[in-house]
Every structure is written in structure tokens, then in C-alpha cells.
Amino acid sequence: MIRFLLDGEVIEAEASDPTATVLDYLRYTLRRTGTKEGCAEGDCGACTVLVGALDGDAVKWRAVNACILFLPMLDGKALKTVESLGGAHPVQRAMADGHGSQCGFCTPGFVMSLYGRSIGALGTEGTPVKDVIAGNLCRCTGYGPILDAGEANPRQPTDDSETVAALRALQPAYGHPASADELADRLVAHPETRIVAGATDVGLWVTKGLQDLGPTVFIGDIADLRQIEEDADSLTLGAAVRYSEAKEALARLHPDLGELVRRIGGLQVRNAGTIGGNIANGSPIGDMPPALIALGAELVLRKGGERRTMPLENFFLAYGKQDLRPSEFVESVRIPRPAAAAMIRIVKLSKRFDSDISALCGAFALRVEGGVVAAARIAFGGMAAIPARAPACEAALTGKPWSEETIGAAAAALAQDYRPLSDLRGSAAYRLAAAANLLRALLLEPESLTDA
């Protein structure tokens, strides 16, 4: 059984299929057909809804894609759909008055994203309208009137007191683990269990791949896996910290990290996807692992009461294979704080700026002392079957003068480090040439000539 709030009403849903989507439940059971299916993979935003959870004495709302949100992930939460706005919300009026809709199929998703911005939902504070709707696609109108509708509706104070009271009274029914200890015990007892955090990738295994995930456990709301700890030396992120929640802390480590997060999916994806899930999934085109590897991040893995720590770069073994033992799970990742004198560059190349998969993601962490490269850590995603460092390139840099000749030799060494594939996102030749050019670009930036 699953219990959640919908416009103040407690909804009880059967949980016979843990991978039933919220989108299907809304459309086929509740007949709330305002929420549309455009892609079934979290790309177009036509299915955008708002999910709310208690956050102290308030409700933290976040816009998410209902097409890849599994129904059990609503247990104990509140839900708003476009029907919740009643047709007369200022965002809806602004869309209508400004002719921001043509066929109308995408409009409910845009409305919900802009409504989320108007109430200060997760990831919208100080965020331009164009970034808020980057995860919503319109195939008819052009975006001008939609952007205008967002600008016409700045954040307004909201009274969620009734929702707070109702959520406190709501008794979750699904049986999600309440702590990392409980999760650890469950995985030891049932090592075949599939862990689901944000479902931004696993959701596609179901909606596109039609996979049966088997026994499943949802960890997105385990409080001690959602901790963010900062100190003078490092940033530690629990595995279930969502990208939107981690963005500011990552940006404080280095602005390029914040910019990288900005370009991971749309806001709906960042509001669901987690740091640990992206790592544990082991995708060779995951955007964050190359950056974290270059910065020397360490991973904490847990099995029962035992923990082991390893450099993140050692976690990825081969395509689809990580150093993750039965019953073990990613608990946290620790990222050392870069030295003030370090040169950090993180660059994502993709066909679209927003909401697109990397053709290549390069991350560089260098230290130059007295005109000589004292240390270099370089990692790429999209260049191999796993996110990986470039040892030959690093060796060609370390101990050498910071010069065009050195950079040229290091760029040539990338061909020893990687044998990239050709696919729809780019050819192998393109990837090698682009990676070399990213390296050469470091020499063209004055701030790169840093003395410790």
C-alpha cells in the first residue's frame, strides 16, 4: 500500500507493481489526464508534477518527471498536478494571455515548472526562467511567450500550513528503509535487491527497456544518506543527495562544478537524480564522475556494519561493472577542497547546451609552480567504457615546463590513454581531437599560469 496527499486528500494506492509510474497512475487510475506522456524518458517535461515532502515546519516542493517516477516514491508525500491549479492560477493566465500555447500538449508541463518557480520549489531560487524550463520542450510556439509568463510570476509567499499538518498526520505505508542501518540490514538479508534512488536512469530501463527490476528498495528519502557536510578540507555528500541539493555546495568547491550541475539534464532530472546513483550506475557518459575523479574524490562503500573507502577512479572496472560486492552500496563520496592555487577546469561538450547527454566531458586539476607542472590529474567521460583518468597525458605534463610544447606532447598522449568509440554523439576522431583541444585551451587562459 502507498499513501500520499493529492490536493489535501489522502490517496491509497495498491503497490502490486513497484515500478508502476506516477504518470500511468494519474492518467489511467485517477483520470488526471492533464499530465501528458511525451517521451517516457524524462527529457521533454510534458509530464511535470510537483512532489512535496516535510522540511521542518515547511514543505519542500520539487518539480519532477512523472513518467520515470515510480509510484512507491510518492509514499508519505504530497503531490500537485496541473489540475491542482484550477485553471485560474496567474501562471496559467499569463500563458493564455500571452499566447504561450499552440497545440497545448506541452503546456501543462511548462505551467507546473513555472508554478514551481513561483512558489520557490527546489532548484528555482535565484534561477533564471530559461534554466527552470530547460527540461521542458515545446515543438510549436517558440519560447518567448513562455519565458514572459515566467517573468510575470515572480516568487510569491505560499501558505502550506494545511499541507504540513496533513503530512505530519499521514502514515506512510510502503515500508521504505528509514535509515542507512536498516538499508544495510535489508541488503544483507536480500542481496538480490535492486537499489533505486532517483530513477532518472533506472526509470528508462522500465519504460523503454521493459525490464523487470525484481525485488526493489527505494532510498531517496533516507535522511542519513542525504547529508551534506562541508569543512575546511572537503565536501562530503551522502549517496542520496540530489543534484539540485548539492549544486551550491559543489559550486563552492569550484564554480565549474556548479556549472556542470546546471547542465545535467533539466531541473526535473536534477531534482530527482542523486550523486550516489550516478556513481553506482557507472555510466561512461555520467557527467559528474570525471570531475570528481580529477579532484581526487573518495568513495565510501558499506555492507552491513562494514565500510571500505577507495579512490573513486578505482570503483569503475569495465563497462557496466563496478567494484561493488553483493549487499554493498554506495554510502557517501568525499571530495577534497582544491587548493587556492590549483587550476581547475571542467568542460562538457554536447550537441545541445541544455538537457543533453555528453559527447565528451573533460576535467582537469593542475598545479603549476615556477612555470613547471608540479601535479596533474585529468579525467574524461565519454572517451572509454568507463570514466577514467589519462595517465599518459598526466605523465607528459608532470615535471615539464608549462608551455605549448608540453601541452602538445600531452595532447598527443591522449591517444595512448583512450580508444573511444564512434556513435551518434560523435566519432572517435572527434572525441580525441576535442579532448586535445580542451587541453590546449588551458594554456590560453591567463589564470591558468598559477604559481603556488
C-alpha positions as CSV (number, residue, x, y, z in Angstrom):
1,M,0.0,0.0,0.0
2,I,1.1,3.6,-0.8
3,R,-0.3,6.7,0.9
4,F,0.1,10.2,-0.4
5,L,-1.7,13.5,-0.5
6,L,-3.3,14.9,-3.6
7,D,-4.8,18.3,-3.1
8,G,-5.3,17.6,0.6
9,E,-6.9,14.2,0.1
10,V,-5.2,11.1,1.2
11,I,-4.9,8.7,-1.7
12,E,-4.3,5.0,-1.0
13,A,-2.9,3.0,-3.9
14,E,-2.1,-0.6,-4.2
15,A,1.6,-1.4,-4.6
16,S,1.5,-4.7,-6.5
17,D,4.0,-3.3,-9.1
18,P,6.8,-1.3,-7.5
19,T,7.8,0.0,-11.0
20,A,4.3,1.4,-11.9
21,T,4.8,5.0,-12.8
22,V,3.1,8.0,-11.3
23,L,2.2,9.2,-14.8
24,D,0.3,6.0,-15.6
25,Y,-1.4,6.1,-12.2
26,L,-2.5,9.7,-12.7
27,R,-3.8,9.1,-16.2
28,Y,-5.3,5.6,-16.1
29,T,-6.5,5.3,-12.4
30,L,-7.2,8.8,-11.2
31,R,-8.1,10.1,-14.8
32,R,-5.9,13.2,-14.3
33,T,-5.1,13.4,-18.0
34,G,-3.6,16.9,-17.8
35,T,-0.3,15.3,-17.2
36,K,1.0,14.1,-20.6
37,E,3.3,11.5,-21.8
38,G,5.7,13.0,-24.4
39,C,8.8,10.9,-24.2
40,A,8.6,8.4,-21.3
41,E,12.3,9.0,-20.5
42,G,12.4,12.3,-18.6
43,D,13.5,14.5,-21.5
44,C,10.5,16.6,-22.6
45,G,8.8,17.7,-19.3
46,A,5.3,17.2,-20.6
47,C,4.6,15.1,-17.5
48,T,6.0,17.5,-14.9
49,V,4.3,17.4,-11.5
50,L,5.3,18.8,-8.1
51,V,6.2,16.5,-5.2
52,G,6.3,17.9,-1.7
53,A,7.9,16.5,1.5
54,L,8.2,17.8,5.0
55,D,11.2,20.0,5.7
56,G,10.9,21.1,9.3
57,D,7.9,23.3,9.5
58,A,7.6,23.8,5.8
59,V,7.0,21.7,2.7
60,K,9.9,21.4,0.2
61,W,8.4,21.1,-3.3
62,R,10.3,19.9,-6.3
63,A,9.3,19.6,-10.0
64,V,9.9,16.0,-11.3
65,N,9.0,13.9,-14.3
66,A,6.1,11.7,-13.6
67,C,7.0,9.4,-16.5
68,I,10.0,7.9,-14.7
69,L,8.9,8.4,-11.1
70,F,7.8,5.1,-9.6
71,L,4.6,5.2,-7.6
72,P,6.2,3.9,-4.3
73,M,8.4,7.1,-4.4
74,L,5.3,9.1,-3.5
75,D,4.6,7.3,-0.2
76,G,4.3,9.8,2.6
77,K,4.5,12.8,0.3
78,A,2.2,15.4,-1.3
79,L,1.5,15.7,-5.0
80,K,0.3,18.5,-7.2
81,T,-0.7,18.2,-10.8
82,V,-1.8,20.8,-13.3
83,E,-5.4,20.1,-12.2
84,S,-4.4,21.2,-8.7
85,L,-4.1,24.8,-10.0
86,G,-7.7,25.0,-11.0
87,G,-7.2,26.7,-14.4
88,A,-7.0,30.2,-12.9
89,H,-3.5,30.4,-11.4
90,P,-1.6,33.6,-12.5
91,V,0.9,31.4,-14.4
92,Q,-1.9,29.8,-16.4
93,R,-3.5,33.2,-17.1
94,A,-0.1,34.6,-18.2
95,M,0.4,31.7,-20.6
96,A,-3.1,32.2,-22.1
97,D,-2.9,35.9,-22.3
98,G,0.5,35.8,-23.9
99,H,-0.4,33.0,-26.4
100,G,2.2,30.7,-24.9
101,S,0.4,27.6,-26.1
102,Q,-0.4,26.2,-29.5
103,C,-1.2,22.5,-29.6
104,G,-1.2,22.6,-25.8
105,F,0.4,19.2,-25.3
106,C,3.5,20.5,-23.6
107,T,1.6,23.4,-21.8
108,P,0.7,21.6,-18.5
109,G,4.4,20.7,-18.0
110,F,5.5,24.3,-18.6
111,V,2.8,25.5,-16.3
112,M,3.9,23.2,-13.5
113,S,7.6,24.2,-13.9
114,L,6.7,27.9,-13.8
115,Y,4.3,27.3,-10.9
116,G,7.2,25.6,-9.0
117,R,9.3,28.6,-9.6
118,S,6.6,30.9,-8.3
119,I,6.4,29.0,-5.0
120,G,10.2,28.7,-4.6
121,A,10.4,25.0,-5.4
122,L,13.8,23.2,-5.2
123,G,16.4,24.4,-7.6
124,T,14.5,27.6,-8.6
125,E,15.9,30.1,-6.0
126,G,17.8,32.7,-8.0
127,T,17.5,30.6,-11.2
128,P,16.6,32.3,-14.5
129,V,13.3,31.3,-16.1
130,K,15.2,29.8,-19.0
131,D,17.0,27.4,-16.7
132,V,13.8,26.5,-14.9
133,I,12.1,25.4,-18.1
134,A,15.2,23.9,-19.8
135,G,13.8,20.5,-19.1
136,N,10.5,21.3,-20.9
137,L,10.3,21.1,-24.7
138,C,7.9,22.9,-26.9
139,R,7.5,21.8,-30.5
140,C,5.1,24.5,-31.7
141,T,5.3,28.0,-30.4
142,G,8.8,29.2,-29.7
143,Y,9.7,30.0,-26.1
144,G,9.2,33.8,-26.0
145,P,5.7,33.9,-24.5
146,I,6.5,31.1,-22.1
147,L,9.5,32.9,-20.8
148,D,7.4,36.1,-20.5
149,A,4.8,34.1,-18.4
150,G,7.5,33.0,-16.1
151,E,8.9,36.5,-15.7
152,A,5.4,37.8,-15.0
153,N,5.1,35.5,-12.0
154,P,8.0,36.0,-9.5
155,R,8.1,34.1,-6.3
156,Q,5.1,34.7,-4.0
157,P,4.8,33.6,-0.4
158,T,2.6,30.5,0.0
159,D,0.8,29.1,3.0
160,D,1.5,25.4,3.2
161,S,0.3,25.1,6.8
162,E,-2.5,22.7,6.0
163,T,-0.3,20.5,3.9
164,V,2.3,20.4,6.7
165,A,-0.4,19.3,9.2
166,A,-1.7,16.7,6.7
167,L,1.8,15.3,6.0
168,R,2.5,15.0,9.7
169,A,-0.7,13.1,10.2
170,L,-0.1,10.9,7.1
171,Q,1.2,7.4,7.9
172,P,3.5,6.1,5.1
173,A,2.5,2.5,4.2
174,Y,5.1,1.2,1.8
175,G,7.9,0.3,4.2
176,H,10.9,2.2,2.8
177,P,14.0,1.8,4.9
178,A,14.2,4.6,7.5
179,S,17.9,4.7,7.9
180,A,21.2,3.6,6.3
181,D,21.4,0.9,9.0
182,E,18.1,-0.5,8.0
183,L,19.0,-0.4,4.4
184,A,22.3,-2.3,5.1
185,D,20.4,-5.0,7.1
186,R,17.9,-5.4,4.3
187,L,20.6,-5.8,1.6
188,V,22.5,-8.3,3.7
189,A,19.3,-10.3,4.0
190,H,18.3,-9.9,0.4
191,P,21.4,-9.2,-1.7
192,E,19.5,-9.5,-4.9
193,T,17.5,-6.4,-4.2
194,R,17.7,-3.6,-6.7
195,I,18.5,-0.1,-5.2
196,V,16.6,2.8,-6.7
197,A,17.5,6.4,-5.7
198,G,16.1,8.9,-8.2
199,A,15.2,6.5,-11.0
200,T,16.4,9.0,-13.7
201,D,18.2,6.2,-15.4
202,V,16.6,3.1,-13.9
203,G,13.2,4.5,-14.9
204,L,14.2,4.1,-18.6
205,W,15.1,0.5,-18.0
206,V,11.4,0.0,-17.3
207,T,9.7,2.5,-19.6
208,K,12.0,1.9,-22.6
209,G,13.7,-1.4,-21.9
210,L,10.6,-3.0,-20.3
211,Q,12.8,-4.7,-17.7
212,D,11.5,-6.4,-14.6
213,L,13.7,-5.0,-11.8
214,G,12.9,-7.7,-9.4
215,P,13.0,-7.0,-5.7
216,T,13.4,-3.3,-5.2
217,V,14.3,-0.9,-2.4
218,F,13.9,2.9,-2.7
219,I,16.5,5.0,-0.8
220,G,15.8,8.6,-2.0
221,D,14.4,9.7,1.4
222,I,16.8,8.1,3.8
223,A,17.9,11.1,5.9
224,D,21.4,9.9,6.8
225,L,22.1,9.3,3.1
226,R,21.1,12.9,2.3
227,Q,23.6,14.7,4.5
228,I,25.8,17.4,3.1
229,E,28.9,18.1,5.2
230,E,31.4,20.9,4.5
231,D,34.6,21.7,6.3
232,A,37.9,23.4,5.5
233,D,39.3,20.3,3.9
234,S,36.5,18.7,2.0
235,L,32.9,18.3,1.0
236,T,31.1,15.0,1.8
237,L,27.8,14.1,0.1
238,G,25.6,11.3,1.1
239,A,24.7,9.0,-1.7
240,A,21.1,10.1,-1.9
241,V,21.8,13.8,-2.1
242,R,20.0,15.1,-5.2
243,Y,21.9,17.2,-7.7
244,S,19.7,20.3,-7.1
245,E,20.5,20.0,-3.4
246,A,24.3,19.6,-4.0
247,K,24.7,22.3,-6.6
248,E,25.5,25.2,-4.2
249,A,28.0,23.2,-2.1
250,L,29.7,21.9,-5.3
251,A,29.9,25.4,-6.7
252,R,31.6,26.5,-3.5
253,L,34.3,23.9,-4.2
254,H,34.8,25.4,-7.7
255,P,32.4,27.3,-10.0
256,D,32.9,24.8,-12.8
257,L,31.3,22.1,-10.7
258,G,28.2,24.3,-10.2
259,E,28.1,25.0,-13.9
260,L,28.4,21.3,-14.7
261,V,25.4,20.5,-12.4
262,R,23.4,23.2,-14.2
263,R,23.8,21.2,-17.4
264,I,23.0,17.8,-16.0
265,G,19.5,17.1,-17.5
266,G,16.7,19.5,-16.9
267,L,15.7,20.8,-13.5
268,Q,13.3,17.9,-13.1
269,V,16.1,15.4,-13.6
270,R,18.4,17.3,-11.2
271,N,15.5,17.3,-8.6
272,A,15.4,13.5,-8.7
273,G,18.8,12.2,-9.7
274,T,21.4,11.6,-7.0
275,I,25.1,11.9,-6.7
276,G,25.5,8.3,-5.5
277,G,23.1,6.9,-8.0
278,N,25.0,8.4,-10.9
279,I,28.2,6.9,-9.5
280,A,26.8,3.5,-8.7
281,N,25.2,3.2,-12.1
282,G,28.6,3.5,-13.7
283,S,27.6,5.1,-17.0
284,P,30.6,6.0,-19.1
285,I,28.8,9.3,-20.0
286,G,27.8,10.2,-16.5
287,D,28.8,13.9,-16.1
288,M,29.9,14.1,-12.5
289,P,32.4,11.1,-12.1
290,P,35.1,12.6,-14.4
291,A,35.0,15.8,-12.4
292,L,35.1,14.0,-9.1
293,I,37.9,11.8,-10.2
294,A,40.0,14.7,-11.3
295,L,39.5,16.3,-7.9
296,G,40.6,13.1,-6.1
297,A,37.3,12.1,-4.6
298,E,37.0,9.1,-2.4
299,L,34.0,6.7,-2.2
300,V,32.7,5.0,1.0
301,L,31.0,1.7,0.3
302,R,29.1,-0.2,3.0
303,K,28.0,-3.8,3.6
304,G,26.2,-4.4,6.8
305,G,28.2,-2.7,9.5
306,E,31.5,-2.8,7.5
307,R,32.7,0.1,5.4
308,R,35.6,0.4,2.9
309,T,37.0,3.6,1.3
310,M,38.5,3.7,-2.1
311,P,39.5,6.4,-4.7
312,L,36.6,6.9,-7.0
313,E,38.7,6.2,-10.0
314,N,39.2,2.6,-8.8
315,F,35.4,1.9,-8.5
316,F,34.9,1.7,-12.2
317,L,36.2,-1.6,-13.6
318,A,34.7,-2.1,-17.0
319,Y,31.6,-1.2,-18.9
320,G,28.6,-2.0,-16.7
321,K,30.9,-3.4,-14.0
322,Q,31.8,-1.6,-10.7
323,D,33.7,-2.7,-7.7
324,L,30.5,-3.3,-5.7
325,R,30.2,-6.5,-3.8
326,P,26.9,-8.4,-3.1
327,S,24.9,-6.5,-0.4
328,E,27.2,-3.5,-0.7
329,F,26.0,0.0,-1.5
330,V,27.5,3.5,-2.1
331,E,27.1,5.4,1.2
332,S,28.9,8.7,0.5
333,V,31.5,10.5,-1.5
334,R,34.2,12.8,-0.1
335,I,35.7,15.5,-2.4
336,P,38.9,17.2,-1.2
337,R,38.7,21.0,-1.4
338,P,41.0,22.2,-4.2
339,A,43.9,24.4,-3.1
340,A,43.5,28.0,-3.9
341,A,46.4,27.9,-6.3
342,A,45.1,24.8,-8.2
343,M,43.9,25.3,-11.8
344,I,40.6,23.5,-12.2
345,R,38.7,23.2,-15.5
346,I,35.6,21.1,-16.1
347,V,34.1,21.2,-19.6
348,K,31.1,19.4,-21.0
349,L,30.6,19.1,-24.8
350,S,27.2,18.1,-26.1
351,K,25.1,18.8,-29.2
352,R,22.6,20.9,-27.2
353,F,23.6,23.2,-24.3
354,D,20.7,22.2,-22.1
355,S,19.3,18.8,-21.2
356,D,21.6,16.7,-23.4
357,I,24.0,13.8,-22.9
358,S,27.7,14.4,-23.1
359,A,29.7,13.6,-26.2
360,L,32.7,14.3,-24.0
361,C,33.3,15.6,-20.5
362,G,36.8,16.6,-19.6
363,A,38.1,17.5,-16.1
364,F,41.5,19.0,-15.3
365,A,43.2,19.6,-12.0
366,L,46.7,21.0,-12.3
367,R,49.2,22.7,-10.1
368,V,51.9,24.9,-11.8
369,E,54.8,26.1,-9.7
370,G,57.5,28.4,-11.0
371,G,56.4,27.7,-14.6
372,V,56.6,23.9,-14.2
373,V,53.7,21.5,-13.9
374,A,54.0,20.1,-10.4
375,A,51.0,17.9,-10.4
376,A,48.2,16.9,-12.9
377,R,45.0,14.9,-12.6
378,I,43.0,14.6,-15.8
379,A,39.9,12.5,-16.3
380,F,37.4,12.1,-19.2
381,G,33.9,10.7,-19.6
382,G,32.7,9.6,-23.0
383,M,36.2,8.6,-24.0
384,A,36.2,5.0,-22.8
385,A,33.9,2.3,-21.5
386,I,34.2,3.9,-18.0
387,P,35.0,7.3,-16.6
388,A,38.8,7.2,-16.4
389,R,42.0,9.2,-15.8
390,A,44.6,9.9,-18.5
391,P,47.9,8.6,-17.1
392,A,50.0,9.0,-20.2
393,C,48.7,12.6,-20.6
394,E,49.4,13.3,-16.9
395,A,52.9,11.9,-17.2
396,A,53.6,14.1,-20.3
397,L,52.7,17.1,-18.2
398,T,54.2,16.5,-14.8
399,G,57.6,17.9,-14.2
400,K,57.6,19.7,-17.6
401,P,57.6,23.4,-18.4
402,W,54.1,24.9,-18.7
403,S,54.5,25.5,-22.4
404,E,52.9,25.0,-25.8
405,E,55.4,22.2,-26.5
406,T,54.5,20.4,-23.3
407,I,50.8,20.8,-24.0
408,G,51.3,19.4,-27.5
409,A,53.0,16.3,-26.2
410,A,50.3,15.8,-23.6
411,A,47.6,16.2,-26.1
412,A,49.2,13.5,-28.3
413,A,49.5,11.2,-25.4
414,L,45.7,11.1,-25.0
415,A,45.7,8.5,-27.9
416,Q,47.6,6.2,-25.5
417,D,45.0,6.6,-22.8
418,Y,41.8,6.2,-24.7
419,R,40.3,4.2,-27.6
420,P,36.9,6.0,-27.9
421,L,34.0,4.6,-29.9
422,S,32.1,6.3,-32.6
423,D,28.4,6.8,-32.0
424,L,25.6,9.2,-32.7
425,R,27.1,11.7,-30.3
426,G,30.5,11.9,-32.0
427,S,33.2,9.9,-33.8
428,A,36.3,8.5,-32.1
429,A,38.4,11.0,-34.1
430,Y,36.1,13.9,-32.9
431,R,36.4,12.8,-29.3
432,L,40.2,12.6,-29.4
433,A,40.5,15.9,-31.2
434,A,38.1,17.6,-28.9
435,A,39.9,16.3,-25.8
436,A,43.2,17.5,-27.1
437,N,41.7,20.9,-27.8
438,L,40.3,21.2,-24.3
439,L,43.8,20.6,-23.0
440,R,45.3,23.2,-25.3
441,A,42.7,25.7,-24.2
442,L,44.1,25.6,-20.7
443,L,47.2,27.4,-22.0
444,L,45.2,30.2,-23.5
445,E,43.6,31.2,-20.2
446,P,45.8,33.7,-18.2
447,E,44.5,32.4,-14.8
448,S,46.0,29.0,-15.7
449,L,49.5,30.3,-15.2
450,T,49.4,30.0,-11.4
451,D,52.3,29.9,-9.0
452,A,51.7,28.2,-5.7
